């Protein structure tokens, strides 16, 4: 068993910029944001925990009665998965999970417990809180985009074309965005 002080003092911490989205939110709302998270790699923590060979999952319980199951194979395959205790250089705010929360790239926040009170290593899969209520078992972030700036006061003349600068946001979880295509008035 590890205490929060042990996590902070006995393990190497690291920072990463994380964008986290609520399954109920869309880009441009307050239910998606990017911040710097600080915490401990779950891979490092589990390596020191001497997990039994037959173990397959972590069962995470939260102070608000929420619970979720995380596959150990997922943790083994992604070093970015972490237990977070700080946010933008400060103690993790209560609204965002103090004293401890998990961060997993790609799923919505509904799969990422906040206010963690216990982490149990288990052999058999248990449905999480929302899965028991028939929500998506994987909850992978859907690709989402929005145009939020159209600079009609900054039109660029280019030969026969008039260009209007636009800006926006695109997000697809851990998969990343390689390009954004825009079509105006049925054009190419």
NORZI-V86490 format. One record per pair of residues at least 12 apart in sequence whose C-alpha atoms are under 6 Angstrom apart, sorted by the first residue. I is the first residue (numbers start at 1). J is the second residue. Records with the same first field share a line. If there is no record, write none. Layout:
BEGIN
I: J, J
END
This chain:
BEGIN
13: 39, 40
14: 38, 39
15: 37, 38
16: 36, 37
17: 35, 36
18: 34, 35
19: 33, 34
20: 32, 33
21: 108, 109
22: 108, 109
23: 108
36: 87, 88
37: 86, 87
38: 84, 86
39: 83, 84, 85
40: 82, 83
41: 82
42: 82
54: 123
55: 122, 123
56: 72, 123
57: 70, 71, 72, 121, 122
58: 70, 120, 121, 122
59: 119, 120
60: 118, 119
61: 116, 117, 118
62: 115, 116, 117
63: 115, 117
66: 129
67: 128, 129
68: 128
69: 128
81: 103, 104
82: 102, 103
83: 101, 102
84: 100, 101, 102
85: 100
97: 114, 115
98: 115
99: 115
100: 115, 116
101: 113, 114, 115, 116
105: 174
106: 140, 141, 173, 174
107: 139, 140, 141
108: 139, 141
141: 173
142: 172
143: 171, 172
144: 170, 171
145: 169, 170
146: 168, 169
147: 167, 168
148: 168
149: 166, 167
150: 166
151: 165
152: 164
END
